Amino acid sequence: MPAEKSAPTSGSTEEYATVFLRSEPVELYKILKFEGLAGSGAEAKMLIDDGLVQVNGEDEFRRRRKIVNDDRIRFDGQLYRIVTDVTD
């Protein structure tokens, strides 16, 4: 599902896009693929391998890094906040 733009969080000056997940965890490369940040899973993996993705402020090289609620992903100058929409 496409990311939704959100205002900065309290204490933060950066704007971010919110990515809603129905379940967690989700592998990092899948988020890049399904959000349209990469054209395919293979491309998403290459972007991660090349060090172009950060998770929670740190460079991330693990393609299958498990992403959970409130993680922050930075890619191509944009910040994405993960929100899990788990309903019972």
C-alpha positions in Angstrom: 0.0 0.0 0.0 1.4 3.5 -0.8 3.0 5.6 1.8 1.0 8.5 3.2 2.7 11.8 4.0 2.7 12.8 7.7 3.8 15.8 9.7 7.0 15.7 11.8 6.7 13.9 15.1 7.2 15.8 18.3 10.8 16.8 18.8 11.5 16.1 15.1 11.9 18.5 12.3 11.8 16.0 9.5 8.8 15.1 7.5 8.2 11.4 6.8 5.9 9.2 4.9 3.9 6.6 6.8 4.0 3.0 5.6 1.1 1.0 7.0 1.7 -2.8 7.4 -1.0 -5.3 8.2 1.4 -7.6 10.0 4.9 -7.6 11.3 7.7 -8.3 10.8 8.3 -7.6 7.1 11.6 -8.0 5.4 13.2 -4.8 4.3 13.6 -5.6 0.6 9.8 -6.3 0.4 8.9 -2.9 1.8 11.1 -1.2 -0.9 9.5 -3.4 -3.5 5.9 -3.0 -2.5 6.2 0.8 -1.8 7.4 1.2 -5.3 10.9 2.4 -4.2 12.4 -0.4 -6.3 11.1 -1.9 -9.5 11.6 -5.4 -8.3 12.7 -7.5 -5.4 16.1 -8.0 -7.1 16.5 -4.2 -7.5 15.5 -3.7 -3.9 18.2 -6.2 -2.8 20.8 -4.4 -4.9 19.9 -1.1 -3.4 20.4 -2.5 0.1 23.7 -4.3 -0.9 25.0 -0.9 -2.2 24.4 0.7 1.2 21.7 3.1 -0.1 19.2 2.3 2.7 19.2 3.2 6.4 17.1 1.7 9.2 16.7 3.7 12.4 19.6 6.0 11.4 22.1 3.3 10.6 23.2 1.9 7.2 21.6 -1.4 6.6 23.0 -4.2 4.5 20.8 -7.1 5.5 18.2 -7.6 2.8 16.0 -9.6 5.1 16.2 -7.2 8.0 12.9 -7.6 9.9 11.1 -4.3 10.0 8.6 -3.8 12.8 6.2 -1.1 14.1 7.8 2.4 14.5 11.0 1.6 12.6 12.3 4.4 10.3 13.6 3.7 6.8 15.6 6.3 4.9 16.0 5.9 1.2 16.7 8.4 -1.6 16.5 11.4 0.8 13.0 10.4 2.1 12.2 9.1 5.6 9.5 6.4 6.0 7.9 5.5 9.3 6.5 2.1 9.7 3.1 1.7 11.4 1.6 -1.8 12.0 -2.1 -2.0 11.7 -2.7 -5.2 13.6 -6.4 -5.9 14.4 -7.7 -8.9 16.2 
